[in-house]
């Protein structure tokens, strides 16, 4: 299991989001953490398969999320089990493939996310492996680089948790190898805080900033 804790406590210019003071934990492991709020397997009825789609607006109406590719319009949902390394060919159904990575944009900021991801090519950073970037309001608030799980389903689960009273609304998952730029994702689950909880998170983040500046 690999864990990356990003503590961003640097001095920032006035007007920058409070996420600059937040803590984000990104864990890569062999264990799934399935959140009850939203769960997408890409096997839902009506999802287009085997054809290029960009973005996957199908999920925005039902789950408040848009999937897109870093290389539009290279985004395909299909049964990739036959491809060595994707779910080990275990018959898990469809997953999503993105050229130059997969981008997730949430209508409402979230505090926790879990997904299964694979990336072929060179297995390790800096010119390979997998990378995860977190954003809030367009500002990068966290990052993670790890060993690519391609070729096995061990350590193919990625869990992201925001603490310290902050959230994130965009995630980019991409392959760092130069010889193959495709990335794959499946079994995406997350929770959206209730409106009252979001208000409390905002107060907690503001209190954290004032306490650090005191």
N, C-alpha and C positions, 0 to 999 in steps of 0.2 A: 504494500500500500504506500502511495506517495501522497504527501500532503504539502500544500503550499499555502502559507499564510501571508497575505500581503497587507502590510501596515503602512498606509500612506499618511504620514504625519508631517509632511514637508510644508514649508511656508509657501502660500499661494497668493496670487494677486486678488485684490478685492473683487467681489462679484463671482468668484469661482464657486461651484457647487460644494455643499458641505460634504459630499462624498470623498473629497480629498482627505478627510480625517477618518474615514471609515476603515474597518477591518473586513476582509473577505477571505474565506477559507475555501480553497478548491482542492478536492480530494479525488485522486484516481485510484480505484480499487477494483476488486473482483466481486464486489457486493452491491446489489441494487438497493437504492433508497427510493421507494415509490411514494410520491406525494398524492394525497387524495383529491386535491382540488381539480387538477386537469391532468389527463393522461392520454398521450397520442402514440399510437403504434403504427400509423401509416397504413393500417388495414381497414380503416373506417369506410363504410359504404359510400360510394360516389367519388372517392379520391382518384384523380387521374393517374394511371400507371403506364409506364413504358413510353412516355412522351415528354418532351421538354416543357416544363411549366415554370413561370417566373412572374410574380411570386406565387406561393401557395395561398391564395386568398381564401381558399375553402375553410381554413381554420380560423380566420380572423373573426368571422361572424359568430362562430360557436365557442371559441376559446380565447379570443383576443390576442392572437399571435400571428405573425407573418413570417414565413420561411422564405429566404432568398439566398442567392448565390453571390459570391464575390466576383464571379465572372458571368454576368447575365448573358443569355438566359439559360445557362448550363445548370439546370436543377431537375433531377429526375427521380420519381418514386417508382420503385420496381422491386421484384423479388431477387435480391442479390445473393441469396444463399449459395448459389452455385459458384460464386466467386470465392476462391480460397481466402479465408481470413475474415469474411463477413459472417458473424455469428456461427462460424465453424460449420456452415452448411447444415445447421440443425433444424431447418424448417421453421424458422421464426416468422416467416412471412415477409412483408414489404419493409424496406427501409428507404431513407432518402440519401441521394448522392448529390454533392455540390462540387462544381469546378472551382478551384482556388478557395474552397472552404464553404461553410454553411453559416448563414447569419440568421439569428432569431431576434425579432423585434416584438416587444410586449406592449399592448395598449396601456396596461397599468403596471407600474413598477412592482417588482417581486423581491422576495428576500431569500428564496431557496429554489433550486432547480436541480434535477437529476436527469441524466441521459446516458445512452450507450453510444460510443463513438469508435470509429476505426479510421486508419489512414495508411495506405500502402506506401512502399518506398523505404528509404533509409530510416531505421528505427529510432535514432537518437538525435537530440538537438546538438549543435545549433543549426545544422543544415539537414534537418530531418525531424522525426518524431511528430508530436502533435502540440498544438498551441491553443490556448483559450484566452480570449480577451473579453473583459467586462466593461460596459459603458453605462453611464447615467446621464441623460440629457445631452448626449453627444460627447461627453468628456470621458476619457478612459479612467477607470477606477480600480482596475485589477488585471492581472495576467498570470498565466501558468504555462510552463513548457514541460513535457514529459515524454517518456518512451512510448513509441507507437505500439498499440496492442494488436496491430495487424498480424494475422497468422494464428491467432488464438483469441479466445474470449476472456482470458485472464486479464485483469486490470483494464477492462474496457468500459467501466462505469465511471462517470464523472459527476460528482456532487458539489454544488456551489451553495454556500451559505453566507449571507451578509449579516454582520453583527454591528453593534455600536450605533444603532438607530438609523441605518441607511439601507438603501435599496439599489437595484440595478434594473434597467429596462432593455438592455441589448446584450447579446452574447454572440461572439464570433468563434467558431471552431474550425481550425484549418490545419492542413498538412504542411510541414516545414520542409519536405523533401523537394529537390529540384527535378528529380526524375519521374515524379508522379504527383499531380496536384489535386487528385480527387480525394474527397473526404466523405465519410458515411456516418449517418446518425439514425438512431432508433429509440423507441421507448422513452419518450420525453415526458416528464411529469414535473409539476410545479404547483405552488400555492400562491394565490393572490390574497394579500392581507385584507381583512374587512375594512370598510371605510374608517371606522373608529380606530382600528389598529394602525392604519396609515397615518392618521392624525397624531397618534402617540409616537410613531416612529419619527415624524417630523419634529415634534417637540424634543424628543430624546437627542436627535442630531443637533438641533439648535443649542440645547443645553450643553452638549459635549464641546461645541465650538467655544461657547462663552467660558466654560470651565477651563479650557486649555489656554484661552487668551487672558484669563484673570491673572 
